[in-house]
């Protein structure tokens, strides 16, 4: 796709792009000076590449740059994720070992809801009539019991062809033991279906658990036509603007991938958008010396949380897309609530609800004046005085506060608020209190499930609505400190150009470390094989990488346990320190479960390897391109039934060391920061805002 032309890190500029439900965010970083230019363009849900095409020239003009100055573009997209959730992917077929035809319906043999028999089970990605069986069967020891005949494959191909199947997944029992068998079957079927994408599960993710491995392969094939088409269209539109720089796509694991890899493995990009924001949040937290951070990314459609400890985002090898389990390494991000575009509504029982439906970018909130009739969280911010109708998005959008008031007044009437001039404001506050309560409860639950206390964390908000909502959450949850990065509203786009190139590899392999004296040599051989594959891949990812390294870990357990703990491995390129791995596993088990079992056998079930190709880091520059007047005035901030008179400041007016007291509203182009009464803030040497609750911390 895009030519991989050499990148000279100390010249030109890099651009990060994050496509959200309401806005497409752009960040341009000057490679020599670190100067940052940001821009927001309304998203085009029907074709996100259109907002990229519209926004790039405006960004370059604002930065005083030419298309030929661009050396790298890193783009985050939710195209694949939305295709899975909205069921807009390819028409799928699946080939399984004989006797496994019900694998998608059976799943993990769990009900979708433990409290109700009436909740429908998630519809499988492949209809049962298009799940076909093959005689090919791999036994647990890796031997092949039987192979498919040509006549059998002819019949399978005929069935798929007649049904108009566009993509086929292959899922054989125990194929993680023998990926070559699945690959051979895929090649034979591809010969019969040359215009159909055929994906072997072991080629995408050769890990045990047939159901989860099959889902990874199916989702990859399901979204591949849509993603390939989008990436080609994006590449074509960017080139038409005169930009010849390579395009990279953000990945689930917090890294990036070349356009070619993203088109081949779109499964690695489905959850990439929020991950890049967490990467930038980790950099910001480390710059301010904050070790324990919980982030809230609140955009136009939803809000997500993540945890950062000692500068490292928390990772997980198990998450969900919709109701489907995914067994890929991802930055651990979980949904906790609504976004700025989430609709405020009243159910049949008179109960006020927020979301999950969103007004999106079109028609958007009522105050946008684009035909929206249902009030949103953004309308509540406007009516409550949190945002200025004249200075939204740096003054490029004028908001209709009277339309927002009228819509919220109707909500107030439906929930029984008395008629009066303040009914709209009271309805707005009620909606914001509901939003805050839901998000606080989900945050507390998420941290409690980690065995920790939310009050011991610092809250770091980002996204267009995150800093507007954050102080309400912190005040309700009992947190005493927040840290707001310099450009929180475009942090996902900034994180994209901060990220390195990364890819994960896995191999299921069972070793009893207490019984097998040769385990160390066999494990080292498998790790070396993964490293060779990873090294070959990283060498083909372009010329922007300065160096690369490997990180190895094991999934380990005591004999008889059903679940594993991840343990970092000490690998020197030739051998693995097994004794250190065993001791580290004991410590991890004791830390989580408060005991270690020195009598039990310790097992390794899975070997994991991550390759990281490092991109030259961008220099940092002070936030704010110019100083402005210290105060823009004052306005009423309506909260807890009281109108608080709040000082309105431009964030660009604040220098390092400056302080301010709440009530205050800090405005910047990409967001608005609300500081409640009883809180005070300062600008730290990293340019971040540190906002503390008054009194001893």
C-alpha positions as CSV (number, residue, x, y, z in Angstrom):
1,X,0.0,0.0,0.0
2,X,2.0,3.1,1.2
3,X,5.6,3.2,0.3
4,X,7.9,2.7,3.3
5,X,10.1,5.7,2.6
6,X,12.8,6.4,5.2
7,X,11.9,8.7,8.0
8,X,14.3,11.3,9.2
9,X,13.2,11.7,12.9
10,X,14.7,15.1,13.4
11,X,13.1,16.7,10.4
12,X,9.5,17.2,9.2
13,X,6.6,16.3,11.3
14,X,4.4,13.4,12.4
15,X,0.6,13.3,12.5
16,X,-1.6,11.3,14.8
17,X,-5.3,10.8,13.9
18,X,-8.1,9.3,16.1
19,X,-11.5,8.9,14.6
20,X,-14.2,9.2,17.3
21,X,-18.0,9.0,17.1
22,X,-18.4,12.8,17.2
23,X,-15.0,14.3,16.2
24,X,-11.9,13.2,14.4
25,X,-8.9,14.4,16.3
26,X,-5.6,15.4,14.7
27,X,-2.2,16.0,16.4
28,X,0.8,17.3,14.5
29,X,4.2,17.1,16.2
30,X,7.2,18.9,14.9
31,X,10.0,16.3,15.0
32,X,12.8,18.9,15.7
33,X,11.1,21.2,18.3
34,X,8.3,19.0,19.7
35,X,5.8,21.8,19.0
36,X,2.3,20.4,19.0
37,X,-0.6,21.5,16.7
38,X,-4.1,20.1,17.3
39,X,-7.3,20.2,15.2
40,X,-10.7,18.7,15.5
41,X,-12.9,17.9,12.5
42,X,-16.5,16.5,12.8
43,X,-16.5,12.8,12.0
44,X,-18.3,11.3,9.0
45,X,-19.7,8.0,10.3
46,X,-20.6,6.7,6.8
47,X,-16.9,7.0,5.7
48,X,-14.4,8.0,8.4
49,X,-11.7,8.5,5.8
50,X,-13.7,11.6,4.6
51,X,-13.1,13.4,7.8
52,X,-9.4,12.5,7.6
53,X,-9.3,13.9,4.1
54,X,-11.0,17.1,5.2
55,X,-9.1,17.7,8.3
56,X,-5.5,17.0,7.2
57,X,-5.2,20.2,4.9
58,X,-6.6,22.3,7.7
59,X,-4.2,20.9,10.2
60,X,-1.2,21.5,7.9
61,X,-2.3,25.0,7.2
62,X,-2.7,25.7,11.0
63,X,0.8,24.3,11.6
64,X,2.4,26.1,8.7
65,X,3.5,22.9,7.2
66,X,3.4,21.4,3.6
67,X,2.2,17.9,2.7
68,X,5.8,16.9,1.8
69,X,6.9,17.8,5.4
70,X,4.9,14.9,6.8
71,X,7.2,11.9,7.6
72,X,4.7,9.6,9.4
73,X,0.9,9.3,9.9
74,X,-0.5,7.0,12.7
75,X,-4.2,6.4,12.6
76,X,-6.6,4.9,15.0
77,X,-9.9,3.5,13.7
78,X,-13.0,1.8,15.0
79,X,-14.1,0.5,11.6
80,X,-13.5,-3.2,12.5
81,X,-14.9,-2.9,16.0
82,X,-18.1,-1.3,14.7
83,X,-18.4,-3.9,12.0
84,X,-18.4,-6.7,14.6
85,X,-20.8,-4.9,17.0
86,X,-23.2,-3.9,14.2
87,X,-22.8,-7.2,12.3
88,X,-21.8,-5.6,9.0
89,X,-18.9,-7.9,8.2
90,X,-18.4,-10.5,5.5
91,X,-20.8,-13.5,4.9
92,X,-18.9,-16.2,6.8
93,X,-18.4,-20.0,6.5
94,X,-16.6,-22.2,9.0
95,X,-14.9,-25.6,8.6
96,X,-14.5,-27.6,11.8
97,X,-13.3,-31.1,12.7
98,X,-16.0,-33.7,12.6
99,X,-18.1,-33.6,15.8
100,X,-17.4,-29.9,16.5
101,X,-20.3,-28.4,14.5
102,X,-21.9,-26.8,17.6
103,X,-18.7,-25.1,18.8
104,X,-20.1,-21.6,18.3
105,X,-23.4,-22.3,19.9
106,X,-21.9,-24.1,22.9
107,X,-19.2,-21.6,23.5
108,X,-18.1,-21.8,27.1
109,X,-21.4,-23.4,28.2
110,X,-22.4,-20.3,30.1
111,X,-25.6,-18.4,30.1
112,X,-25.4,-14.8,28.9
113,X,-27.0,-13.6,32.1
114,X,-26.8,-15.4,35.5
115,X,-30.0,-13.7,36.7
116,X,-32.4,-14.2,33.9
117,X,-33.4,-17.0,31.5
118,X,-35.0,-14.5,29.2
119,X,-31.8,-12.9,27.9
120,X,-31.0,-14.0,24.4
121,X,-27.7,-15.6,23.7
122,X,-25.4,-13.8,21.3
123,X,-26.0,-14.7,17.7
124,X,-23.0,-16.6,16.3
125,X,-21.0,-15.0,13.5
126,X,-21.6,-18.0,11.3
127,X,-25.0,-19.6,10.7
128,X,-25.1,-23.3,11.6
129,X,-25.9,-24.3,8.0
130,X,-22.6,-22.8,7.0
131,X,-20.6,-24.6,9.6
132,X,-19.3,-27.6,7.7
133,X,-17.3,-30.6,9.0
134,X,-14.1,-32.1,7.7
135,X,-12.6,-35.5,8.4
136,X,-9.2,-33.8,9.2
137,X,-8.5,-34.4,12.9
138,X,-5.5,-33.6,15.1
139,X,-5.1,-35.6,18.3
140,X,-3.9,-34.1,21.6
141,X,-0.3,-35.3,21.1
142,X,-0.2,-33.5,17.6
143,X,-0.6,-36.6,15.5
144,X,-3.0,-36.5,12.6
145,X,-5.8,-39.2,12.8
146,X,-7.3,-38.5,9.4
147,X,-7.2,-36.1,6.5
148,X,-9.8,-34.6,4.2
149,X,-10.2,-36.1,0.8
150,X,-10.4,-34.0,-2.4
151,X,-14.0,-35.0,-2.9
152,X,-14.8,-33.8,0.6
153,X,-13.2,-30.4,0.0
154,X,-15.0,-30.1,-3.4
155,X,-18.3,-30.6,-1.6
156,X,-17.4,-28.0,1.0
157,X,-16.4,-25.5,-1.7
158,X,-19.6,-26.1,-3.6
159,X,-21.7,-25.4,-0.6
160,X,-19.9,-22.2,0.3
161,X,-20.0,-21.0,-3.3
162,X,-23.7,-21.6,-3.6
163,X,-24.3,-19.7,-0.4
164,X,-22.3,-16.7,-1.5
165,X,-19.8,-17.0,1.3
166,X,-17.2,-14.2,1.2
167,X,-14.8,-15.5,3.9
168,X,-14.1,-18.8,5.5
169,X,-12.5,-19.7,8.8
170,X,-10.9,-23.1,9.6
171,X,-11.0,-24.4,13.1
172,X,-9.5,-27.9,13.8
173,X,-9.4,-29.6,17.2
174,X,-5.9,-29.2,18.7
175,X,-4.6,-27.2,15.8
176,X,-2.4,-25.2,18.1
177,X,-0.3,-28.4,18.2
178,X,0.0,-28.6,14.5
179,X,-0.6,-25.2,12.8
180,X,0.8,-26.7,9.5
181,X,-2.2,-29.1,9.2
182,X,-4.7,-26.2,9.3
183,X,-2.6,-24.1,6.9
184,X,-2.4,-27.0,4.4
185,X,-6.2,-27.4,4.6
186,X,-6.7,-23.7,4.1
187,X,-4.4,-23.7,1.0
188,X,-6.3,-26.7,-0.5
189,X,-9.7,-24.9,0.1
190,X,-8.3,-21.6,-1.3
191,X,-7.5,-23.4,-4.6
192,X,-11.2,-24.2,-4.9
193,X,-12.4,-20.8,-3.7
194,X,-9.9,-18.3,-5.2
195,X,-12.1,-15.2,-4.6
196,X,-12.8,-16.1,-1.0
197,X,-10.5,-15.2,2.0
198,X,-9.7,-18.5,3.9
199,X,-8.3,-18.0,7.4
200,X,-6.7,-20.8,9.5
201,X,-7.2,-20.2,13.3
202,X,-3.7,-21.3,14.1
203,X,-2.3,-18.8,11.7
204,X,-3.9,-15.9,13.6
205,X,-3.5,-17.1,17.2
206,X,-2.3,-20.7,17.9
207,X,-3.5,-20.9,21.5
208,X,-5.5,-23.6,23.2
209,X,-9.3,-23.2,23.8
210,X,-11.0,-24.0,20.5
211,X,-14.0,-21.6,20.9
212,X,-11.8,-18.6,21.6
213,X,-9.2,-19.4,19.0
214,X,-12.0,-19.9,16.4
215,X,-13.6,-16.5,17.3
216,X,-10.3,-14.7,16.8
217,X,-9.9,-16.2,13.3
218,X,-13.6,-15.6,12.4
219,X,-13.5,-12.0,13.5
220,X,-10.3,-11.4,11.6
221,X,-11.9,-12.8,8.4
222,X,-15.2,-11.1,9.2
223,X,-13.8,-7.6,9.2
224,X,-11.0,-8.1,6.7
225,X,-12.9,-7.0,3.5
226,X,-14.2,-3.9,5.2
227,X,-10.9,-3.0,6.8
228,X,-8.9,-3.6,3.6
229,X,-11.3,-1.5,1.6
230,X,-11.1,1.3,4.2
231,X,-7.3,1.2,4.4
232,X,-7.0,1.3,0.7
233,X,-9.4,4.3,0.5
234,X,-7.6,6.1,3.3
235,X,-4.2,5.5,1.6
236,X,-5.5,6.8,-1.7
237,X,-7.1,9.9,-0.2
238,X,-4.0,10.8,1.8
239,X,-1.8,10.4,-1.3
240,X,-4.1,12.6,-3.3
241,X,-3.4,15.4,-0.8
242,X,0.3,15.1,-1.7
243,X,1.4,13.3,1.4
244,X,3.7,10.4,0.6
245,X,4.5,9.4,4.2
246,X,3.8,5.9,5.4
247,X,0.6,5.2,7.4
248,X,0.6,3.1,10.5
249,X,-2.5,1.9,12.4
250,X,-2.7,1.8,16.2
251,X,-2.9,-1.7,17.7
252,X,-4.8,-3.4,20.6
253,X,-1.6,-3.8,22.6
254,X,-0.7,-0.1,22.7
255,X,1.7,-0.3,19.7
256,X,1.3,0.4,16.0
257,X,1.3,-1.7,12.8
258,X,2.1,-1.0,9.2
259,X,-0.8,-0.6,6.8
260,X,0.0,-4.0,5.2
261,X,0.0,-5.8,8.6
262,X,-3.2,-4.1,9.7
263,X,-4.9,-5.2,6.4
264,X,-3.7,-8.7,6.9
265,X,-4.5,-8.9,10.7
266,X,-7.3,-6.4,11.4
267,X,-8.1,-8.4,14.6
268,X,-5.1,-6.6,16.1
269,X,-6.7,-3.2,15.6
270,X,-10.2,-3.7,16.8
271,X,-9.6,-2.2,20.3
272,X,-6.8,0.1,19.3
273,X,-8.4,3.6,19.7
274,X,-8.6,3.7,23.6
275,X,-5.2,1.9,23.9
276,X,-3.2,4.7,22.3
277,X,-4.8,7.2,24.7
278,X,-3.6,5.1,27.7
279,X,-0.1,5.1,26.2
280,X,0.0,8.9,26.2
281,X,-1.6,9.0,29.6
282,X,1.2,6.8,31.0
283,X,3.8,9.2,29.6
284,X,2.0,12.2,31.2
285,X,1.7,10.5,34.5
286,X,5.4,9.5,34.5
287,X,6.4,13.1,33.6
288,X,4.6,14.3,36.7
289,X,5.9,11.5,39.0
290,X,2.5,9.9,39.6
291,X,2.8,6.1,40.0
292,X,-0.8,4.9,40.5
293,X,-3.3,6.3,38.0
294,X,-6.8,5.4,37.0
295,X,-7.8,6.9,33.6
296,X,-11.2,8.0,32.3
297,X,-11.4,8.4,28.6
298,X,-14.8,10.1,27.9
299,X,-15.5,10.9,24.3
300,X,-18.7,11.5,22.3
301,X,-20.1,8.0,22.6
302,X,-18.8,6.3,25.7
303,X,-16.4,6.4,28.6
304,X,-13.6,3.9,29.4
305,X,-11.3,3.2,32.3
306,X,-7.8,1.8,32.6
307,X,-5.1,1.5,35.2
308,X,-1.5,2.6,35.0
309,X,1.1,1.6,37.6
310,X,4.7,2.8,37.6
311,X,4.3,4.2,34.1
312,X,3.0,0.9,32.5
313,X,-0.5,0.4,31.3
314,X,-2.2,-2.7,32.7
315,X,-2.5,-5.4,30.0
316,X,-4.8,-8.4,29.8
317,X,-4.9,-11.5,27.6
318,X,-8.7,-11.8,27.8
319,X,-11.4,-9.2,27.0
320,X,-14.7,-9.0,25.1
321,X,-15.9,-7.4,21.9
322,X,-19.6,-7.1,22.4
323,X,-20.4,-10.5,24.0
324,X,-17.6,-12.3,22.3
325,X,-14.5,-13.3,24.4
326,X,-11.2,-12.4,22.8
327,X,-7.9,-14.1,23.9
328,X,-5.4,-11.5,22.5
329,X,-3.0,-9.2,24.5
330,X,-4.7,-5.8,24.8
331,X,-4.4,-2.7,27.0
332,X,-6.9,-3.4,29.7
333,X,-9.7,-0.9,28.9
334,X,-13.2,-1.4,30.2
335,X,-16.4,0.6,29.5
336,X,-17.8,2.5,32.5
337,X,-20.4,4.9,31.2
338,X,-21.7,7.4,28.7
339,X,-20.1,9.9,26.5
340,X,-20.8,13.6,25.7
341,X,-23.2,12.5,22.9
342,X,-25.1,10.0,25.0
343,X,-28.8,10.7,24.9
344,X,-30.7,11.7,28.1
345,X,-34.1,10.0,28.1
346,X,-37.0,8.9,30.5
347,X,-38.3,5.4,30.5
348,X,-41.9,4.3,30.8
349,X,-41.7,4.3,34.6
350,X,-40.5,7.9,34.7
351,X,-36.9,7.0,35.5
352,X,-34.2,9.2,33.9
353,X,-31.6,7.2,31.9
354,X,-28.4,8.1,30.1
355,X,-27.5,6.2,26.9
356,X,-26.5,3.8,25.6
357,X,-27.9,5.4,22.4
358,X,-25.8,8.3,21.2
359,X,-26.5,11.3,19.0
360,X,-23.0,10.9,17.4
361,X,-21.7,13.5,15.0
362,X,-24.9,13.6,12.9
363,X,-27.3,15.0,14.0
364,X,-25.3,15.4,17.3
365,X,-26.5,17.1,20.5
366,X,-29.5,19.4,20.3
367,X,-27.2,22.4,20.8
368,X,-25.3,21.6,17.6
369,X,-28.3,22.8,15.6
370,X,-28.1,20.0,13.1
371,X,-31.5,18.5,13.7
372,X,-31.0,16.7,16.9
373,X,-34.1,16.7,19.1
374,X,-33.1,14.5,22.1
375,X,-30.8,16.1,24.7
376,X,-27.4,14.7,25.5
377,X,-24.8,14.9,28.2
378,X,-23.2,17.8,26.2
379,X,-26.5,19.7,26.3
380,X,-26.4,19.2,30.1
381,X,-22.9,20.6,30.3
382,X,-24.0,23.7,28.3
383,X,-27.1,24.4,30.4
384,X,-25.2,23.8,33.6
385,X,-22.6,26.5,32.6
386,X,-19.7,24.0,32.2
387,X,-19.0,24.9,28.6
388,X,-19.3,28.2,26.8
389,X,-21.7,28.3,23.7
390,X,-19.4,30.9,22.0
391,X,-16.0,29.2,22.5
392,X,-16.7,25.5,21.9
393,X,-13.9,23.8,19.9
394,X,-11.9,27.0,20.1
395,X,-14.9,29.1,18.9
396,X,-15.2,27.2,15.6
397,X,-18.7,26.0,16.7
398,X,-21.5,28.1,18.2
399,X,-23.8,26.2,20.4
400,X,-27.6,26.8,20.7
401,X,-28.1,27.1,24.4
402,X,-31.8,27.9,24.1
403,X,-32.5,24.8,22.1
404,X,-30.7,22.7,24.7
405,X,-32.7,24.4,27.5
406,X,-36.0,23.6,25.7
407,X,-35.1,20.0,25.3
408,X,-34.0,19.6,28.9
409,X,-37.1,21.4,30.1
410,X,-39.1,18.7,28.5
411,X,-37.0,16.1,30.3
412,X,-37.6,18.0,33.6
413,X,-41.4,17.9,33.0
414,X,-41.3,14.1,32.4
415,X,-39.4,13.4,35.7
416,X,-41.8,15.6,37.7
417,X,-39.7,18.7,38.3
418,X,-41.9,21.8,39.0
419,X,-42.3,24.3,36.2
420,X,-40.1,27.3,36.5
421,X,-37.1,29.1,34.9
422,X,-34.6,26.8,36.4
423,X,-36.3,23.5,35.5
424,X,-33.9,22.9,32.5
425,X,-30.9,23.5,34.8
426,X,-32.2,21.1,37.4
427,X,-32.9,18.5,34.8
428,X,-29.4,18.9,33.5
429,X,-27.9,18.5,37.0
430,X,-30.0,15.4,37.6
431,X,-28.7,13.9,34.4
432,X,-25.1,14.7,35.3
433,X,-25.6,13.2,38.8
434,X,-26.9,10.0,37.2
435,X,-24.0,9.9,34.8
436,X,-21.5,10.5,37.6
437,X,-23.1,7.9,39.9
438,X,-22.9,5.2,37.2
439,X,-19.3,6.0,36.3
440,X,-18.2,6.2,39.9
441,X,-19.8,2.8,40.7
442,X,-18.2,1.2,37.7
443,X,-14.8,2.7,38.5
444,X,-15.0,1.5,42.1
445,X,-16.1,-1.9,41.0
446,X,-13.2,-2.2,38.5
447,X,-10.6,-1.2,41.1
448,X,-12.1,-3.4,43.8
449,X,-11.9,-6.4,41.5
450,X,-8.1,-5.8,41.4
451,X,-8.1,-5.9,45.2
452,X,-7.4,-2.2,45.6
453,X,-9.0,1.0,46.9
454,X,-10.0,3.6,44.3
455,X,-9.1,6.4,46.8
456,X,-5.5,5.4,46.6
457,X,-5.3,6.4,42.9
458,X,-4.9,9.7,41.0
459,X,-7.6,10.3,38.4
460,X,-6.3,11.2,34.9
461,X,-9.1,12.2,32.5
462,X,-8.9,12.6,28.8
463,X,-11.1,12.6,25.7
464,X,-13.2,15.6,24.8
465,X,-15.6,15.3,27.7
466,X,-13.3,13.6,30.3
467,X,-11.9,16.7,32.0
468,X,-15.4,18.3,32.0
469,X,-16.8,15.3,33.9
470,X,-13.7,14.3,36.0
471,X,-14.1,16.5,39.0
472,X,-17.6,15.4,39.5
473,X,-16.4,11.7,39.5
474,X,-13.4,12.5,41.8
475,X,-15.6,14.4,44.3
476,X,-18.2,11.7,44.4
477,X,-15.7,8.8,44.6
478,X,-13.6,10.3,47.4
479,X,-10.5,10.8,45.3
480,X,-8.3,13.7,46.4
481,X,-6.2,14.3,43.3
482,X,-6.5,14.6,39.5
483,X,-3.9,15.2,36.8
484,X,-5.0,16.7,33.5
485,X,-2.5,16.4,30.6
486,X,-1.7,19.4,28.4
487,X,-4.0,18.3,25.5
488,X,-6.5,15.8,27.0
489,X,-9.1,16.2,24.3
490,X,-6.7,14.8,21.7
491,X,-4.7,12.4,23.8
492,X,-5.5,9.3,21.7
493,X,-4.2,11.0,18.6
494,X,-1.1,12.1,20.5
495,X,-0.6,8.6,21.9
496,X,-0.6,7.3,18.4
497,X,2.6,9.1,17.4
498,X,4.2,8.2,20.8
499,X,3.7,4.5,20.3
500,X,6.3,2.0,19.1
501,X,5.6,-0.8,16.7
502,X,4.5,-4.0,18.5
503,X,3.2,-7.4,17.8
504,X,2.6,-10.4,20.1
505,X,3.2,-14.1,19.4
506,X,2.0,-17.1,21.3
507,X,2.6,-20.9,21.5
508,X,0.6,-23.3,23.6
509,X,3.1,-25.8,25.2
510,X,2.6,-27.9,28.3
511,X,5.6,-28.4,30.6
512,X,5.7,-29.8,34.2
513,X,8.7,-28.0,35.5
514,X,8.9,-30.2,38.6
515,X,9.1,-33.5,36.6
516,X,10.7,-32.7,33.3
517,X,14.4,-32.1,33.6
518,X,14.7,-31.2,29.9
519,X,11.9,-28.6,30.0
520,X,14.3,-25.7,30.0
521,X,16.0,-26.7,26.8
522,X,12.7,-27.3,25.0
523,X,11.2,-24.0,26.2
524,X,14.3,-22.1,25.0
525,X,14.0,-23.7,21.6
526,X,10.3,-22.7,21.3
527,X,11.1,-19.1,22.4
528,X,13.9,-18.9,19.9
529,X,11.5,-20.0,17.2
530,X,9.0,-17.3,18.1
531,X,11.8,-14.8,18.2
532,X,12.9,-15.7,14.7
533,X,9.3,-15.3,13.4
534,X,9.0,-12.0,15.2
535,X,12.4,-10.7,14.0
536,X,11.4,-11.5,10.4
537,X,8.2,-9.6,10.8
538,X,9.7,-6.5,12.5
539,X,12.4,-6.3,9.8
540,X,9.6,-5.8,7.2
541,X,7.7,-3.0,9.1
542,X,9.5,-0.1,7.5
543,X,12.6,2.1,8.0
544,X,11.3,4.2,10.9
545,X,12.5,1.7,13.6
546,X,15.8,2.4,15.4
547,X,16.1,-1.0,17.1
548,X,13.9,-3.8,18.5
549,X,13.8,-6.2,21.4
550,X,11.8,-9.1,22.8
551,X,9.8,-9.6,25.9
552,X,9.1,-13.2,26.9
553,X,6.5,-14.4,29.5
554,X,4.9,-17.6,30.5
555,X,1.4,-18.6,31.6
556,X,1.9,-20.7,34.7
557,X,-0.1,-22.6,37.3
558,X,0.0,-25.3,40.0
559,X,-0.9,-28.7,38.7
560,X,-4.7,-29.1,38.8
561,X,-5.5,-25.5,38.5
562,X,-7.8,-24.3,35.7
563,X,-6.4,-20.8,35.2
564,X,-3.0,-19.3,34.9
565,X,-0.9,-16.4,36.0
566,X,1.4,-14.4,33.7
567,X,5.0,-14.5,34.7
568,X,7.8,-12.5,33.0
569,X,10.6,-14.8,31.8
570,X,14.4,-14.2,31.9
571,X,15.6,-15.1,28.4
572,X,19.1,-14.2,27.3
573,X,18.6,-15.1,23.6
574,X,19.7,-18.7,24.1
575,X,18.4,-20.0,27.5
576,X,15.6,-19.5,30.0
577,X,16.1,-19.2,33.7
578,X,13.5,-21.8,34.9
579,X,14.3,-21.5,38.6
580,X,13.7,-17.8,38.5
581,X,10.4,-18.3,36.6
582,X,9.2,-20.8,39.3
583,X,10.1,-18.4,42.1
584,X,8.4,-15.5,40.4
585,X,5.3,-17.6,39.9
586,X,5.2,-18.5,43.6
587,X,5.5,-14.8,44.4
588,X,2.7,-13.8,42.0
589,X,0.4,-16.5,43.4
590,X,1.1,-15.5,46.9
591,X,0.5,-11.8,46.1
592,X,-2.9,-12.6,44.5
593,X,-4.2,-15.5,46.6
594,X,-2.1,-15.0,49.8
595,X,-0.4,-18.4,49.8
596,X,2.2,-20.4,47.9
597,X,2.2,-24.2,47.5
598,X,5.8,-25.5,47.6
599,X,4.7,-29.1,47.4
600,X,2.7,-28.8,44.2
601,X,4.1,-29.2,40.7
602,X,4.5,-26.0,38.7
603,X,3.4,-26.0,35.1
604,X,3.9,-23.8,32.0
605,X,0.9,-23.9,29.6
606,X,1.6,-21.0,27.2
607,X,4.7,-19.2,26.0
608,X,4.3,-15.6,24.9
609,X,6.7,-13.2,23.1
610,X,6.3,-9.5,22.3
611,X,8.5,-7.8,19.8
612,X,8.8,-4.0,20.1
613,X,10.4,-1.9,17.3
614,X,11.3,1.5,18.7
615,X,10.4,4.7,16.9
616,X,12.6,7.8,17.6
617,X,10.8,9.6,20.4
618,X,9.5,13.1,19.7
619,X,10.8,16.0,21.7
620,X,8.4,17.5,24.2
621,X,7.5,21.2,24.1
622,X,5.8,23.3,26.6
623,X,2.0,23.3,26.4
624,X,0.3,26.3,24.9
625,X,1.6,28.0,21.8
626,X,0.9,31.5,23.1
627,X,0.0,33.3,26.3
628,X,-3.4,34.9,26.6
629,X,-5.2,37.0,29.1
630,X,-5.2,35.5,32.6
631,X,-9.0,35.5,32.9
632,X,-11.8,35.4,30.4
633,X,-14.4,36.4,32.9
634,X,-16.8,34.5,35.1
635,X,-20.0,32.5,34.8
636,X,-22.4,30.5,37.0
637,X,-21.6,26.8,37.4
638,X,-24.8,25.0,38.4
639,X,-24.1,22.0,40.7
640,X,-25.8,20.4,43.7
641,X,-28.7,22.8,43.4
642,X,-26.5,25.9,43.7
643,X,-25.2,28.4,41.2
644,X,-21.4,28.8,42.0
645,X,-19.7,31.8,40.5
646,X,-16.7,30.3,38.7
647,X,-13.7,32.1,37.3
648,X,-13.1,31.3,33.6
649,X,-9.5,30.9,32.6
650,X,-7.7,30.1,29.3
651,X,-5.4,27.3,30.0
652,X,-2.9,28.9,27.7
653,X,-2.7,31.8,30.1
654,X,-1.2,29.5,32.8
655,X,2.6,29.1,33.2
656,X,4.5,26.5,35.1
657,X,4.0,27.1,38.9
658,X,0.7,29.1,38.5
659,X,-2.1,28.2,40.8
660,X,-5.9,28.7,40.9
661,X,-8.8,28.0,43.2
662,X,-12.2,26.4,42.4
663,X,-14.8,27.2,41.4
664,X,-13.0,27.6,38.1
665,X,-13.5,26.7,34.5
666,X,-10.4,26.3,32.3
667,X,-11.0,26.4,28.6
668,X,-8.8,25.1,25.8
669,X,-9.6,24.2,22.2
670,X,-9.9,20.5,22.7
671,X,-11.8,20.4,26.0
672,X,-13.1,22.3,29.0
673,X,-11.8,21.5,32.5
674,X,-14.3,22.0,35.4
675,X,-12.9,22.6,38.9
676,X,-15.5,22.5,41.7
677,X,-15.6,24.5,44.9
678,X,-13.1,23.1,47.5
679,X,-10.5,22.1,44.9
680,X,-7.4,24.0,43.8
681,X,-5.0,23.5,41.0
682,X,-1.4,24.2,39.9
683,X,0.6,23.7,36.7
684,X,3.5,21.3,37.4
685,X,6.9,21.4,35.6
686,X,5.7,18.9,33.0
687,X,2.9,21.3,32.0
688,X,0.2,19.1,33.5
689,X,-2.5,20.4,35.8
690,X,-2.5,18.9,39.3
691,X,-5.9,19.5,40.9
692,X,-6.2,18.6,44.6
693,X,-9.0,18.6,47.1
694,X,-8.6,21.3,49.7
695,X,-7.1,20.1,53.0
696,X,-4.5,17.4,53.7
697,X,-4.1,14.7,51.0
